[in-house]
Amino acid sequence: MSFNFLLQIQTVAPETTNTVGVKEISVWEIISQSNAGIGWIINLLLLLMFAYVMYVFTERYLALRRASREEADFLSKIKGFLLDGNIDGAKKFCSNSDSPSARMLEKGIDRLGKPIENISIAIENTAKIEIMRLEQKVSFLGTASGAGPMLGFLGTVVGMVIVFIDLQNVSTLDIQVIAPGIMTAMITTVEGLIVGIVAFMGYNYLTERIGRIVYAMENAALEFMDVLNEPGK
């Protein structure tokens, strides 16, 4: 076998590889590109929703933190006032304590001397009002946890529609042509998921805190009624 053909092989020098530079794009430029079509409307709605989610969570967190602050031995002191017959002292002690349990028991103390059923109804109605006060605005977080991702998905669909429209209007495929539509699809999806995740976690956290306060209110109401039902009261 002849190996003369090997002599015909020429050594090819490797070509110099051109280093392609990667252009850095700022966050503002990315958001600006995602405003194609009605993408700016979806971005604006998601931004406003996220801002309100953070406001509701912060406001409710601080409110629940204040509501959960209860003086040490609160129930024991109320019981001591009642057993000593110091109704005014018990009422004043409740009014000085800024907690749902104190406001609830203060309403019951105001009804002392009336039938037990009336006192129980007064406490129950006050408790409902206090619970509604604790839960105000929290439902928005539950709504935003579902509406945020859905709004982001709407942006995804809008972005893909923009991509197909742009492709129909050009003869050659160019990344610069389809970039705005893709940016709209991706950025709105990310924004929607962020809103949904933050709202969902905030809703569950606040709901758990409210549950603790409601449990403390129920315990306070039971102990208060037990004192009234004791012999000699």
N, C-alpha and C positions, 0 to 999 in steps of 0.2 A: 504494500500500500504506500502510495506516495504522500508525503507530508509537505510537498512543495507549496501547497496552497496556504500553509501557515505563514510562509514568508511574505505573503501578500497582505497580511493583516497589519493595519497601521494602528499604531497606538494613538488613541484620541485623548488629548489633554482635557481634563474636566473643565467645563465652562464655569466661569466665575458666577456664583449664585448671587443674585441681587437680593438684598435684604429689603423686604417690603415693610415699610413703616406702618404701624397701627395708629390711626388717628384717635386721640382721646376725645370723648364726647362728654360734655358736662350733663349733669342731671337736668338742668333747665332746658338744654337743647333736646334731650330725649323727650321731656314732657311737651315741648313745643311741637315736635314732630308727631306726637300722639294726639294733637288737637285737630287732625284732619277731619273733614266732614263735620258731623255733629259730635265728634270725639271730645271737643272742648266742653260741650254741655255735660257729657257724662263725667268728665274729669272734674268739672265744677261741682256737680251733684255729689260725687264721692268725697270730694274735699270737704264740702259743707257737712256731709253726714259724719265723716270722721271727726271733724271739729266738735260737732254736737255730741257725739258718742263720748269723747274725752271730757266734755263739760259735764254731762250727766253723771258719768262715773265718778269724777272728782267731787262734784257737789253731793251726790248721794253717799259716797264714802265718808266724807267729813260729817254729814248729817247722822249717819248710822254710828259713826265713832262717838259723836256727842251723846246719842241716845243710849249707847251701851255703857256709858260711864254712870255707874251707880255707887252711891256712898256705901262704904263697908257696913255690914250689919243693918242695911236699910230696913228689911222686914222685921228684924228683931226690935229696932227702935220704934217702928210703927206699932208693933204688938205691945211694947212696953207702955207707950202713950195710951193706948186703948184700954189696957188692963188697969191702968191708974186712973182712968176716967178723964184724962187730959185730952179732950177732943180738939180744943183749939191748938194745943201743941202739936198734935198729929197733923192737923190741917196745915199749920204753918210750916212744918217740916216737909210736907209733900210739896207745897208751893215753892219752897226754896230749892227743891231738887228738880232739875230740868231733865226728866226722863219720862218715857211713856208710862212706865209702871207707876210713877209718882202721880202723874196726872189722872191716871185711871183710878187709883186708890183715893185720891182727893175727891173725886166725884162720888165715890162710895161713902166716904166720911160725911160728905154734905147731906147724904140721905139717912144718916143714923137717926133712929127713932121711928122710922117708917118700917113697914113690913119687910121681911128678909127678901121676898120676891122682888120688891121694888128696888132694893139695893143691888141685887144681883143683875137685874135688867139694866140699871144705870151703869154698872161696871162693864157689862157686856157691850152696851152701845158705845161707851167711851173707848173701849178696846178696839172696836171696829174702826172708829174714826182714826185712832192712833196708827193702826195697821195700814189704813189707806194713805195716811200721811207718810209713813215709811216707804211705801211702795210707789209713790208718785214718781213718774218719769222713768222708772226702771223698765217698764214694758217697752219703751222705745229701744232699749238695748236688744231685747228679744227680737223686735221687728228688724232692726238694723243687721242683726246677725244673719238673717235670711235675705234681706233686700240688698245688702251690699254685694255679695257674690253674684246675685242675679243681675244687678245693674252692671257689674263688671263683665258678665257673660254677654249682656247686650252690647257692650263696647267691643267685645271680641267679634261678634257677628257683624257689627257695623264696620269694623276694620277690615274683615275679609271681603265684604261687599266693595269697599273702597279699592282693595287690591285688584279685584276682578274688573272693576270699571276702568282702573288705570291701565290694566293689561290690554283691554280692548282698544284703547286709544293710542297705543304705541305699536310700532312695527317690530322693534327689537326689545328683548328683555334687558332691563337695566335695573339694578338694585336700587338706584336713586329714585326710580319711579314708584316702586312698590313699597319702599321703606316707610312712608307715612302711614299707609294702611296697616302694615305689620306692627308698627309701633303703637298705633291706636289699639289694635287687638291685644297685644301683650301687656301694655302698661295699664289699660283699664282692667284687665283680668287681675293683675297683681294688686292694684288699688282695691278692687272689690274684695279680694281675699283678705287683705290686711284689715279692712273695715269689719268684715264678717268675723274674723278670728278675735280681734280685740273686743268687739261687742259681745260675742258669745262667752268669752272668758269673764268679761266684766259682769254680764248678766248672772252667770252662775255664782260668781263670788258674792255679789250683793244679795242674791236670793238666800245664800247660806247664812250671811250675816243677819238678814231679816228674820230668818227662822230661829236663830239664837235669841234674838230680842223678844220674839213672840213667845217662845218657851218661857223666858223669864217673866213676861207679863202674866202668862197663865199660872205659873207657880205663885206669883205674888197675889193674884186674885183668889186662888184656892186657900192660901194661908190666911188671907184677910177674912174670907167667909168662915173659915174654921174658928177664928177668934170670936166672930160674932155668934157662932153657934155653940160656943162653950157655955156650960151651965152658969147661970148668974148674969149672963150678958143679955 
